[in-house]
Amino acid sequence: MKKEIYPKLTVVGAGPGDPELLTVKAINALSEADVVLYDALVNKEILKYAPIDALKIYVGKRSNKHTYTQEQINNLIVDFAFTHGRVVRLKGGDPFVFGRGSEEIQHAEAFNIETAIVPGISSSIGVPGASGIPVTHRGLSESFWVITATTQSGELSNDIYDAAKSNATVVVLMGLNKLPEIAEVFKSAGKIATPVAVIQNGTLPTENVAIGTIDTIVDEVKDLGIKSPAIIVIGEVVKLHKYYELLVNEQNYVLN
């Protein structure tokens, strides 16, 4: 008997990397999937929660290397929903934090496809937290910014300039290649001694963390060989990292 097809798209946040940070609701959605379209920052261990016979297709985009364009991904969602049924669009972090999840929901709904959303732990909060850096802390930071470093045109986001004038914690996603520019913006705002952490592969066993100040962080990242994916955390809360005092004092000793 031919299986009846129920077209549905579920956009699922896979969290910041550690598969144990996946939500129960995400696991349930994956367990019912006929097709999983997953991104570059998704830990492949998470795919084990999907049925063995479900199609699992990599559609990741990293550093301008796109397996599929966004338009092609949108079309795949619609095609698979009508030909296979339940499509899970699996995205790193939270799908609504620079994940273009809402665009995919809107595209599917334009074809009268049922949609659902499963939030995930955003790397903007989860990665600093797992590394021992709270994005807010009484007496240090009353708010936080989450900014993508690069605009659609490839320029540094204007929000970086505004954030540099505030006392808030600033979390920059997808900004490693623009770190020197970001540092210059904060220097121009008089924030040369502001603490900074750059965290690669946050929440994973391969995590690598560079800690310093606006004045030293570019060299620290270079010395430690930090690569993408990495997030940048700027603000007084970075002082709460357990190795901050040790590392910054060591840097000051070298500079002097």
C-alpha positions as CSV (number, residue, x, y, z in Angstrom):
1,M,0.0,0.0,0.0
2,K,1.4,3.4,-1.0
3,K,2.3,5.7,1.9
4,E,0.1,8.8,2.2
5,I,2.1,12.0,2.0
6,Y,1.6,14.9,4.4
7,P,3.6,17.9,3.2
8,K,5.1,19.6,6.2
9,L,8.2,21.7,7.0
10,T,9.6,21.8,10.5
11,V,12.5,24.3,11.0
12,V,14.6,23.0,13.8
13,G,17.4,24.6,15.8
14,A,20.3,22.1,16.4
15,G,22.0,24.2,19.1
16,P,25.6,25.4,19.3
17,G,27.3,22.1,18.6
18,D,27.2,19.7,21.5
19,P,24.6,17.1,20.6
20,E,23.5,16.9,24.2
21,L,22.2,20.5,23.9
22,L,19.6,19.4,21.4
23,T,16.0,19.8,22.8
24,V,13.6,17.0,23.3
25,K,11.2,18.7,20.8
26,A,14.0,18.7,18.2
27,I,14.6,15.0,18.7
28,N,10.9,14.3,18.3
29,A,10.7,16.3,15.0
30,L,13.8,14.5,13.7
31,S,12.3,11.1,14.6
32,E,9.3,11.7,12.3
33,A,11.3,13.2,9.4
34,D,11.1,11.8,5.8
35,V,13.8,14.3,4.7
36,V,16.4,16.2,6.7
37,L,18.1,19.2,5.0
38,Y,21.0,20.1,7.3
39,D,23.5,23.0,7.5
40,A,27.3,23.2,7.9
41,L,27.3,24.0,11.6
42,V,25.1,21.0,12.5
43,N,26.8,18.3,14.4
44,K,26.4,15.2,12.3
45,E,25.8,13.0,15.4
46,I,22.4,14.7,15.6
47,L,21.4,13.0,12.3
48,K,21.2,9.7,14.2
49,Y,17.8,10.8,15.6
50,A,16.3,10.7,12.1
51,P,14.9,7.4,10.7
52,I,17.5,5.3,8.9
53,D,15.5,5.5,5.7
54,A,15.0,9.3,5.8
55,L,16.9,11.3,3.2
56,K,19.7,13.3,4.7
57,I,21.0,16.0,2.5
58,Y,23.7,18.5,3.2
59,V,22.8,22.0,2.1
60,G,25.4,24.0,4.1
61,K,26.8,27.4,3.4
62,R,30.3,28.4,4.8
63,S,32.6,31.3,4.0
64,N,30.9,32.0,0.6
65,K,31.2,28.3,-0.3
66,H,27.6,27.4,-1.0
67,T,26.4,23.8,-1.7
68,Y,23.1,25.3,-2.7
69,T,21.8,28.9,-3.0
70,Q,19.1,30.0,-0.6
71,E,16.6,29.9,-3.6
72,Q,17.6,26.3,-4.3
73,I,17.1,25.3,-0.7
74,N,13.7,26.9,-0.7
75,N,12.8,24.9,-3.8
76,L,14.1,21.7,-2.3
77,I,11.9,22.2,0.8
78,V,8.8,22.5,-1.4
79,D,9.7,19.7,-3.7
80,F,10.5,17.2,-0.9
81,A,7.5,18.2,1.1
82,F,5.2,17.3,-1.8
83,T,7.1,14.2,-2.9
84,H,8.2,12.8,0.5
85,G,6.2,14.5,3.2
86,R,7.8,15.7,6.4
87,V,10.8,17.9,5.8
88,V,13.1,18.9,8.7
89,R,15.2,21.9,8.0
90,L,18.0,21.5,10.6
91,K,20.1,24.6,11.4
92,G,22.9,25.3,13.8
93,G,22.0,27.4,16.9
94,D,18.6,28.9,16.7
95,P,17.0,29.1,13.2
96,F,15.7,32.7,13.8
97,V,19.1,34.1,14.8
98,F,20.8,34.9,11.5
99,G,19.5,31.5,10.3
100,R,17.0,32.6,7.6
101,G,14.5,30.3,9.1
102,S,11.6,32.8,8.7
103,E,12.4,33.1,5.0
104,E,12.0,29.3,4.5
105,I,8.8,29.2,6.6
106,Q,7.3,32.0,4.4
107,H,8.3,30.2,1.2
108,A,6.7,27.0,2.3
109,E,3.6,28.7,3.5
110,A,3.3,30.3,0.1
111,F,2.6,26.8,-1.3
112,N,0.1,26.0,1.5
113,I,2.6,23.7,3.2
114,E,2.1,23.2,7.0
115,T,5.0,24.6,9.0
116,A,6.3,24.4,12.5
117,I,9.3,25.9,14.4
118,V,11.5,24.3,17.0
119,P,13.8,26.9,18.6
120,G,17.4,25.9,19.4
121,I,20.0,27.2,21.9
122,S,21.6,30.1,20.1
123,S,25.4,30.1,19.9
124,S,25.3,33.8,20.8
125,I,24.3,32.8,24.3
126,G,25.2,29.1,24.6
127,V,28.8,29.3,23.5
128,P,29.9,32.1,25.9
129,G,27.9,30.5,28.7
130,A,29.4,27.1,28.2
131,S,32.8,28.7,28.3
132,G,32.1,30.5,31.6
133,I,31.2,33.9,30.2
134,P,27.7,35.2,31.0
135,V,26.3,37.7,28.5
136,T,24.8,39.7,31.4
137,H,26.0,40.0,35.0
138,R,24.9,42.4,37.7
139,G,27.2,45.3,38.0
140,L,29.0,44.5,34.7
141,S,26.5,44.3,31.9
142,E,22.7,45.1,31.9
143,S,22.2,44.1,28.2
144,F,23.8,42.5,25.2
145,W,23.9,43.0,21.5
146,V,24.0,40.1,19.0
147,I,25.4,41.3,15.7
148,T,26.4,39.7,12.4
149,A,29.7,41.2,11.4
150,T,29.0,41.4,7.7
151,T,26.1,42.9,5.8
152,Q,24.6,41.5,2.7
153,S,27.0,43.7,0.6
154,G,30.0,42.4,2.5
155,E,30.7,45.5,4.5
156,L,31.1,45.7,8.3
157,S,27.8,46.1,10.0
158,N,27.0,49.7,11.0
159,D,25.6,48.2,14.3
160,I,29.2,47.5,15.3
161,Y,29.8,51.2,15.5
162,D,26.7,51.8,17.7
163,A,27.5,48.8,19.9
164,A,31.0,50.1,20.5
165,K,29.6,53.2,22.1
166,S,27.5,51.2,24.7
167,N,28.4,49.4,27.9
168,A,26.6,46.3,26.8
169,T,28.1,42.9,26.1
170,V,28.7,42.6,22.3
171,V,28.5,39.2,20.7
172,V,29.6,39.1,17.1
173,L,28.7,36.1,14.9
174,M,30.4,35.3,11.6
175,G,33.0,38.0,12.3
176,L,36.4,36.3,12.6
177,N,37.7,37.6,9.3
178,K,36.6,41.1,10.2
179,L,38.2,41.0,13.7
180,P,40.9,43.6,12.9
181,E,38.2,46.0,11.6
182,I,36.1,45.4,14.7
183,A,39.0,46.0,17.0
184,E,39.7,49.3,15.2
185,V,36.1,50.4,15.7
186,F,36.3,49.8,19.5
187,K,39.7,51.5,19.7
188,S,38.2,54.6,18.1
189,A,35.5,54.5,20.7
190,G,38.1,54.5,23.5
191,K,37.6,50.9,24.4
192,I,41.3,49.7,23.9
193,A,41.4,47.9,27.3
194,T,37.9,46.2,26.9
195,P,38.1,42.5,27.5
196,V,37.5,40.2,24.5
197,A,37.1,36.4,24.0
198,V,37.1,34.7,20.6
199,I,35.7,31.1,20.9
200,Q,36.1,28.5,18.2
201,N,34.0,25.3,18.2
202,G,32.2,26.4,21.3
203,T,30.6,23.6,23.4
204,L,32.7,20.9,21.6
205,P,35.7,18.9,22.8
206,T,37.7,20.8,20.2
207,E,36.9,24.2,21.7
208,N,39.7,26.8,21.4
209,V,39.5,30.1,23.2
210,A,41.6,33.3,22.7
211,I,41.3,35.8,25.5
212,G,42.7,39.3,25.6
213,T,41.7,43.0,25.2
214,I,40.8,45.0,22.2
215,D,44.4,46.0,21.9
216,T,45.8,42.4,22.0
217,I,43.0,40.1,20.7
218,V,44.0,40.1,17.0
219,D,47.5,38.9,17.8
220,E,46.1,36.3,20.3
221,V,43.8,34.9,17.7
222,K,46.7,34.6,15.2
223,D,49.0,33.0,17.8
224,L,46.5,30.4,18.8
225,G,45.4,29.6,15.2
226,I,41.7,30.3,15.9
227,K,39.6,29.4,12.8
228,S,36.0,29.6,11.9
229,P,33.4,28.8,13.2
230,A,34.1,31.2,16.0
231,I,32.2,33.9,17.9
232,I,33.5,37.1,19.4
233,V,32.5,38.3,22.8
234,I,33.4,41.9,23.8
235,G,32.7,43.4,27.2
236,E,33.5,43.4,30.9
237,V,31.8,40.0,31.4
238,V,34.8,38.4,29.7
239,K,36.7,39.0,32.9
240,L,34.5,36.3,34.5
241,H,36.2,33.6,32.4
242,K,38.3,31.6,34.8
243,Y,41.6,32.2,32.9
244,Y,41.1,35.9,32.1
245,E,43.4,37.4,34.8
246,L,46.1,34.8,34.2
247,L,46.1,35.3,30.4
248,V,45.8,39.1,30.3
249,N,48.5,39.5,33.0
250,E,50.8,37.3,31.0
251,Q,50.1,39.3,27.8
252,N,50.9,42.6,29.7
253,Y,54.1,41.1,31.0
254,V,55.2,40.2,27.4
255,L,54.2,43.7,26.1
256,N,56.2,45.3,28.9
